[in-house]
Amino acid sequence: MKIIDSVWFDKIGVVKVDTGYETRWYIGIGKGNNKEIDEKIIMHGGMSVHPKALQLFFKSIKEQQKEDELEEIKMQHLKELEEQIKKNQEK
């Protein structure tokens, strides 16, 4: 495994790792004295996390509301299409 990058929030780090097969991300707490050692600690003992989960967490309320509105419109359109298909099949 090879450490590719990391981002830090005081002693909390997210470490990006190339496993040789895939890219993985781990989150954990370092000691704050040595970045390279802290990255290794997190790589081996941190919690695996997927960036998509973090993106969802950091999404603003307005973004989420807009996505919810669009999903509602999409579901309504699908319902209307299904009703139209059903009517066409009955003819």
HUURMO-V145223 format. One record per backbone hydrogen bond with DSSP energy under -1.0 kcal/mol. NH is the residue of the N-H (numbers start at 1). CO is the residue of the C=O. E is the energy in kcal/mol with one decimal. If there is no record, write none. Layout:
NH;CO;E + NH;CO;E
This chain:
2;18;-2.5 + 4;16;-3.2 + 5;16;-1.3 + 7;14;-2.0 + 9;12;-3.0 + 12;9;-1.9 + 13;28;-2.7 + 14;7;-2.4 + 15;26;-3.1 + 16;5;-3.1 + 17;24;-3.5 + 18;2;-3.2 + 19;22;-2.9 + 24;17;-3.0 + 26;15;-2.2 + 27;47;-2.6 + 28;13;-2.1 + 30;11;-3.3 + 38;34;-2.7 + 39;35;-2.6 + 40;36;-1.8 + 41;37;-2.5 + 42;38;-2.4 + 43;39;-2.8 + 44;40;-2.2 + 45;41;-2.2 + 46;42;-2.7 + 47;27;-2.6 + 49;25;-2.7 + 53;50;-1.3 + 54;50;-1.1 + 55;51;-2.5 + 56;52;-2.3 + 57;53;-1.7 + 58;54;-2.2 + 64;60;-2.2 + 65;61;-2.7 + 66;62;-2.4 + 67;63;-2.4 + 68;64;-2.5 + 69;65;-2.5 + 70;66;-2.5 + 71;67;-2.4 + 72;68;-2.1 + 73;69;-2.2 + 74;70;-2.6 + 75;71;-2.5 + 76;72;-2.1 + 77;73;-2.4 + 78;74;-2.4 + 79;75;-2.2 + 80;76;-2.3 + 81;77;-2.5 + 82;78;-2.6 + 83;79;-2.3 + 84;80;-2.2 + 85;81;-2.6 + 86;82;-2.3 + 87;83;-2.3 + 88;84;-2.4 + 89;85;-2.0 + 90;86;-1.4
